Amino acid sequence: MDGLVHVIAWLPRPRRPGRALRPHHRPRPVAARLLHRLRVLEAGVHSRRRVLALPRRRTRRSRPRRTAAVQAAGRWSRRQSRRSTRASGMSDAYSIVGGMAPLLHEPTLVVMLTGWIDASGAAAATMSTLDSECNARTIAVFDGDSFIDYRARRPTMELREGVNTRLDWPDIEVKHGHDLDGRDVLLLTGPEPDMAWQRFGREAASLGVRLGVKRMVALGAHPFASPHTRQARLSISSPSPALVEELRMLKNSIDVPAGVAAVLEHSFHQQGIDALGIWVQVPHYISSMAYPAATVALLTGLNQAAGLRIDGAAARQETVIQRQRLDELVAGNDEHRAMVAELEKLYDNSEQQTLQGALPTTQFTAAEIPTGDELAAELEQYLRDQNDN
C-alpha cells in the first residue's frame, strides 16, 4: 500500500544537499551589479576618460571585452598630462634646470644655432666669446627627442678602457650670464633643429616671454666680395620695419633659403618681443678659415642693437695679427693686389648706397676674380711657410 501511494503521488526524489538551485548563474563581482544610474552619476563627477568601463554580462566561456574608448581610473594619460602642463605654464618641449626659472631684468636673448651659413665660423666664435666672458650657465634645455634627428647628429660615446662611461648629447640649451655692465644676457645655443621648426619657434618664444626677454638678436655670417682691409659690414633682418629703420645697418632685398633664426624672428615678433638678425660680411677669399674681424664686428653690432658691452680683447688682438699676415700675402701677388684695390674702391664708393639698401657691383669679370678657394689655399700655404720659418 505504501508503495502504491508513492507511485500515485509521484513525489520527487530528494536531491543531493548543497547543490545550487540555479546552476547556470554564479556569483558575480560587485562592480558588475552597479546600477546604470549610479554609473551615470559617477561619469558626471569624474573628468573625461577617467570612468571605469562596466563589465559586460557573459557566460562562463566568454572572454572579457576591452572598452577602448574608456580609460581605467588612475591610469596616466599623455594628452591629459600635456593639457595640465600647458595650463600650469610649463611645456614638455623644454625643461628648466632646477625646476624654477630665474628672475631676470629685461634680458637680451642672443641666438646662434649651428647648421646654417656661418662663414669663417664667425657667429659661432662670437657665441663662444659671449659664453666665456658672460660666465654663462645652463638654465633650460630643449627636448632633443622632439627636435633633433640623432641619426644625423649622433651623440658622442665616452669610452674608457671598454667602459661606456657616458653619452654626450647634442642639446639645444639656454644659458644665462651678465655683460660687463651687469645686464642679463641669455644665449640660445646648440644645433639647429632637424624638425618641427614652427613648434620650436613657438616654444622658444613662449620661453622668452616667461623669462621676460626684451629683445632677441640672432647672429650669422656670410661670404661677400668685400676687402679684408676695410671694416666688416653688418646687415639686418627683422619682421619689424621700425626696428630695421632704427639700426644703421645694410638693408638688403633678396630671396634666399632660410635658417631657423628667421623662424625665431617671426615667432618672437608675434609675442611682442623685438626680434632681429645681424649678419656680418666675410671676404669671400678667406671665408673658409677663421676671421676674428667678423667676430669683433658682431660684438659691435650687439652693442648697437641691444646695448650689450662685451670685452672681446682676444678677438681684437687676433684681428691685428691676421691683418698683418693677409697684407703680406696680398702684397706678394699682383693679381691679388689689383683685386683688393678694386674691392676697396667699390666699398668706399658704395658705403652710402649700401646703407640705403643697394648692393655694390664689381667691375671684374668672373674669369678675372680669383676664387675664394684659390686665395684660401695660397693663404694656408703662406701661413705654413711662416710657421716653418
Legacy VTK file of the C-alpha trace (Angstrom):
# vtk DataFile Version 3.0
C-alpha trace
ASCII
DATASET POLYDATA
POINTS 389 float
0.000 0.000 0.000
2.769 2.389 0.884
4.493 1.729 -2.427
1.254 2.395 -4.325
0.842 5.756 -2.590
4.307 6.822 -3.677
3.620 5.933 -7.301
0.358 7.863 -7.436
1.747 10.989 -5.735
4.925 10.883 -7.919
6.954 12.585 -5.275
10.386 13.739 -6.472
13.419 12.134 -5.032
15.384 14.314 -2.686
18.411 15.961 -4.376
21.925 15.907 -3.055
22.435 18.544 -0.384
24.392 21.712 -1.227
23.601 21.840 -4.952
22.608 25.270 -6.280
19.011 25.756 -7.282
20.082 27.773 -10.427
23.167 26.033 -11.767
23.666 28.465 -14.710
24.085 31.565 -12.504
27.197 32.187 -10.454
28.028 34.982 -8.045
29.471 37.971 -9.966
31.765 40.829 -8.889
30.088 43.660 -7.105
31.153 46.126 -9.843
29.123 44.209 -12.416
25.948 44.723 -10.397
26.214 48.519 -10.111
23.116 50.313 -11.270
23.217 52.232 -14.532
22.056 55.439 -12.857
24.931 55.215 -10.400
27.379 54.948 -13.284
25.841 57.990 -14.950
26.300 59.901 -11.705
29.928 58.773 -11.493
30.535 59.921 -15.064
29.262 63.363 -14.171
31.598 63.625 -11.173
34.837 62.401 -12.758
36.759 64.105 -15.583
36.600 62.888 -19.149
38.089 59.451 -19.904
38.511 58.626 -16.206
35.464 56.336 -15.747
35.770 52.582 -15.352
34.059 50.512 -18.018
31.203 48.275 -16.851
31.917 44.572 -17.434
29.550 43.032 -19.936
27.292 40.154 -18.887
28.794 36.993 -20.291
28.722 33.245 -19.952
31.432 31.278 -18.245
33.214 30.522 -21.513
33.220 34.062 -22.934
36.269 36.317 -22.558
36.115 39.850 -21.191
35.934 42.530 -23.857
38.075 45.646 -23.515
36.390 49.011 -23.903
38.915 51.074 -25.885
37.096 54.399 -25.588
37.232 54.441 -21.777
40.442 54.565 -19.781
40.833 52.881 -16.436
40.765 55.218 -13.464
44.150 56.229 -12.164
45.984 55.484 -15.419
48.386 58.191 -16.746
47.312 59.926 -19.953
49.832 61.746 -22.191
47.095 64.003 -23.506
45.855 64.833 -20.012
49.439 65.460 -18.891
50.088 67.871 -21.748
46.856 69.743 -21.051
47.709 70.119 -17.384
51.292 71.116 -18.273
50.114 73.911 -20.548
47.548 75.047 -18.001
50.292 75.442 -15.393
52.513 77.452 -17.745
55.006 74.629 -18.260
55.990 72.935 -21.517
57.036 69.434 -22.468
59.301 70.908 -25.195
61.875 72.148 -22.689
62.813 71.761 -19.049
64.012 74.388 -16.586
67.159 73.425 -14.690
66.221 73.206 -11.033
62.526 73.478 -11.886
62.315 77.246 -11.352
63.171 79.984 -13.854
65.496 82.723 -12.586
64.223 86.251 -12.052
65.773 88.405 -14.792
65.552 92.079 -15.703
64.746 92.631 -19.384
67.364 90.187 -20.691
68.623 90.146 -24.268
68.480 86.737 -25.952
71.345 86.078 -28.390
70.749 83.183 -30.792
73.252 81.147 -32.773
72.304 77.581 -33.717
74.866 75.692 -35.774
73.986 74.062 -39.074
73.292 77.012 -41.365
75.557 79.539 -43.131
78.373 80.746 -40.886
81.285 82.000 -42.989
84.622 81.627 -41.181
82.663 80.333 -38.175
82.333 83.974 -37.124
78.921 83.665 -35.448
79.969 80.534 -33.546
83.158 82.290 -32.416
81.084 85.233 -31.209
78.837 82.946 -29.160
81.907 81.266 -27.680
83.203 84.695 -26.653
79.846 85.569 -25.064
79.699 82.235 -23.263
83.116 82.668 -21.656
83.032 86.403 -20.919
79.467 86.365 -19.542
80.196 83.304 -17.354
77.049 81.720 -18.758
75.408 78.704 -17.147
72.637 76.492 -18.480
69.140 77.288 -17.200
66.942 75.445 -19.734
67.294 72.511 -22.132
65.007 71.713 -25.058
63.778 68.159 -25.534
66.138 66.618 -28.078
63.762 63.773 -28.969
61.278 66.372 -30.215
63.612 68.437 -32.399
66.835 66.540 -33.206
67.411 63.653 -35.617
70.035 61.615 -33.795
70.902 59.707 -36.953
72.129 62.994 -38.424
73.575 64.341 -35.165
74.645 61.289 -33.222
75.597 61.562 -29.551
79.239 61.009 -28.651
80.040 57.933 -26.587
82.754 58.359 -23.986
84.580 55.021 -23.922
87.240 54.496 -21.263
89.074 51.141 -21.297
86.000 49.395 -22.632
83.586 51.092 -20.231
80.816 53.207 -21.770
81.032 55.932 -19.155
78.616 58.480 -20.636
76.896 59.880 -23.725
77.326 63.486 -24.781
74.050 64.540 -26.436
73.760 67.439 -28.911
71.486 69.587 -26.748
69.770 72.868 -27.555
70.299 74.975 -24.443
69.508 78.370 -22.998
72.296 79.866 -20.893
72.301 82.882 -18.600
75.096 85.324 -17.820
75.936 89.024 -17.486
77.806 91.536 -19.632
80.402 93.998 -18.301
77.634 96.315 -17.052
75.769 93.542 -15.246
72.960 93.265 -17.798
71.192 89.919 -18.046
72.216 88.024 -21.180
70.623 84.812 -22.468
72.288 82.570 -25.057
70.348 80.085 -27.197
72.995 77.635 -28.402
73.301 74.162 -29.869
72.425 72.540 -33.197
69.713 73.846 -35.472
66.564 71.687 -35.048
66.155 68.968 -37.667
62.347 69.008 -37.494
59.281 70.809 -36.127
60.647 74.297 -36.757
57.322 76.047 -36.283
56.700 74.311 -32.970
60.261 75.058 -31.891
59.706 78.717 -32.718
56.500 78.840 -30.675
58.067 77.079 -27.693
61.209 79.227 -27.773
59.118 82.402 -27.929
56.941 81.130 -25.078
60.061 80.548 -23.010
61.233 84.032 -23.956
58.007 85.523 -22.623
58.385 83.521 -19.433
61.942 84.792 -18.928
60.967 88.385 -19.718
63.125 88.720 -22.844
63.159 92.298 -24.135
64.958 91.723 -27.445
66.098 88.696 -29.446
69.194 89.001 -31.653
70.276 86.187 -33.982
73.832 86.098 -35.346
75.084 84.985 -38.753
77.963 85.424 -41.209
78.041 85.091 -44.992
80.784 85.396 -47.644
80.810 88.558 -49.721
83.030 90.324 -52.255
84.492 92.702 -49.691
88.116 93.523 -48.823
89.798 92.477 -45.591
91.336 95.967 -45.429
88.008 97.551 -44.507
85.740 97.126 -41.505
83.363 94.182 -41.843
79.863 95.484 -42.549
76.652 94.315 -40.929
73.221 93.732 -42.435
69.905 93.427 -40.614
66.786 91.301 -40.972
63.623 91.731 -38.920
59.829 91.406 -39.259
59.583 94.917 -37.772
60.067 97.809 -40.262
60.528 100.193 -37.335
63.361 98.093 -35.944
65.043 97.941 -39.351
64.954 101.732 -39.585
66.230 102.102 -36.028
69.611 100.477 -36.703
72.109 101.813 -39.204
72.941 98.558 -40.992
72.665 97.226 -44.537
69.089 96.679 -45.695
69.214 94.052 -48.424
66.461 92.758 -50.716
66.958 89.122 -51.697
65.190 85.742 -51.683
67.305 83.048 -50.009
66.699 79.760 -48.174
66.011 80.475 -44.516
67.537 79.117 -41.362
65.678 78.537 -38.123
66.777 82.005 -36.953
64.341 83.513 -39.470
61.560 81.421 -37.915
62.513 82.668 -34.454
62.363 86.266 -35.670
58.692 85.844 -36.587
57.833 83.758 -33.503
59.239 86.330 -31.074
57.778 89.222 -33.063
54.315 87.648 -32.774
54.765 87.574 -28.988
55.510 91.297 -28.927
59.272 90.875 -28.456
61.700 92.863 -30.613
63.462 90.363 -32.878
66.193 90.814 -35.446
69.071 89.067 -37.134
72.547 90.553 -37.619
74.707 89.240 -40.463
78.354 90.111 -40.971
80.096 90.134 -44.362
83.220 87.980 -44.582
85.664 88.446 -47.504
84.916 85.596 -49.870
88.563 84.676 -50.277
89.028 83.856 -46.576
85.557 82.569 -45.679
86.837 79.024 -45.169
89.133 79.971 -42.265
88.761 81.884 -39.024
88.222 85.627 -39.415
88.274 87.316 -35.975
87.466 90.713 -37.517
83.948 89.399 -38.168
83.611 88.449 -34.502
84.616 91.979 -33.494
82.012 93.371 -35.905
79.243 91.163 -34.463
80.129 92.204 -30.913
79.888 95.821 -32.049
76.509 95.077 -33.636
75.251 93.569 -30.369
76.216 96.766 -28.601
74.322 98.842 -31.168
71.238 96.602 -31.224
70.898 95.722 -27.542
73.388 97.807 -25.568
75.451 94.762 -24.576
79.051 95.518 -23.656
81.490 92.655 -24.161
85.264 92.997 -23.904
86.359 90.823 -26.848
90.034 91.742 -26.330
91.268 88.377 -27.600
89.331 88.713 -30.864
90.680 92.221 -31.426
94.232 91.065 -30.857
93.793 88.175 -33.282
92.351 90.610 -35.832
95.544 92.679 -35.814
97.754 89.619 -36.259
95.688 88.203 -39.118
95.528 91.566 -40.883
99.323 91.721 -40.993
99.571 88.228 -42.462
96.922 88.907 -45.090
98.583 92.150 -46.142
101.888 90.355 -46.609
100.237 87.635 -48.689
98.399 90.076 -50.966
101.497 92.234 -51.422
103.344 89.328 -52.993
100.837 88.819 -55.851
99.976 91.456 -58.467
96.589 89.874 -59.241
95.618 89.857 -55.589
96.700 93.463 -55.119
94.570 94.571 -58.067
91.537 92.691 -56.803
91.798 94.062 -53.269
92.297 97.602 -54.618
89.146 97.295 -56.722
87.172 95.903 -53.789
88.363 98.809 -51.645
87.229 101.285 -54.276
83.806 99.700 -54.552
83.498 99.551 -50.766
84.335 103.227 -50.310
82.152 104.473 -53.158
79.136 102.389 -52.234
79.159 102.892 -48.470
76.294 105.362 -48.548
74.355 103.332 -51.126
74.578 100.110 -49.145
73.251 101.826 -46.019
70.199 102.741 -48.091
69.702 99.168 -49.292
71.663 98.914 -52.547
74.383 96.320 -53.071
77.694 97.142 -54.781
78.674 95.514 -58.053
82.179 94.596 -59.096
83.869 95.630 -62.326
85.763 92.347 -62.536
84.559 89.520 -64.765
84.172 86.027 -63.341
87.349 84.918 -65.107
89.394 87.786 -63.640
88.404 87.304 -59.995
90.429 84.657 -58.131
88.154 82.192 -56.399
87.944 82.029 -52.657
89.374 78.504 -52.701
92.411 79.640 -54.682
93.161 82.507 -52.340
92.449 80.403 -49.263
94.865 77.733 -50.483
97.567 80.339 -51.031
96.926 81.872 -47.614
97.130 78.499 -45.901
100.405 77.762 -47.664
101.685 81.183 -46.654
100.812 80.571 -43.000
102.524 77.174 -43.098
105.646 78.796 -44.505
105.552 81.426 -41.767
105.298 78.739 -39.101
108.205 76.811 -40.639
110.349 79.929 -40.614
LINES 1 390
389 0 1 2 3 4 5 6 7 8 9 10 11 12 13 14 15 16 17 18 19 20 21 22 23 24 25 26 27 28 29 30 31 32 33 34 35 36 37 38 39 40 41 42 43 44 45 46 47 48 49 50 51 52 53 54 55 56 57 58 59 60 61 62 63 64 65 66 67 68 69 70 71 72 73 74 75 76 77 78 79 80 81 82 83 84 85 86 87 88 89 90 91 92 93 94 95 96 97 98 99 100 101 102 103 104 105 106 107 108 109 110 111 112 113 114 115 116 117 118 119 120 121 122 123 124 125 126 127 128 129 130 131 132 133 134 135 136 137 138 139 140 141 142 143 144 145 146 147 148 149 150 151 152 153 154 155 156 157 158 159 160 161 162 163 164 165 166 167 168 169 170 171 172 173 174 175 176 177 178 179 180 181 182 183 184 185 186 187 188 189 190 191 192 193 194 195 196 197 198 199 200 201 202 203 204 205 206 207 208 209 210 211 212 213 214 215 216 217 218 219 220 221 222 223 224 225 226 227 228 229 230 231 232 233 234 235 236 237 238 239 240 241 242 243 244 245 246 247 248 249 250 251 252 253 254 255 256 257 258 259 260 261 262 263 264 265 266 267 268 269 270 271 272 273 274 275 276 277 278 279 280 281 282 283 284 285 286 287 288 289 290 291 292 293 294 295 296 297 298 299 300 301 302 303 304 305 306 307 308 309 310 311 312 313 314 315 316 317 318 319 320 321 322 323 324 325 326 327 328 329 330 331 332 333 334 335 336 337 338 339 340 341 342 343 344 345 346 347 348 349 350 351 352 353 354 355 356 357 358 359 360 361 362 363 364 365 366 367 368 369 370 371 372 373 374 375 376 377 378 379 380 381 382 383 384 385 386 387 388
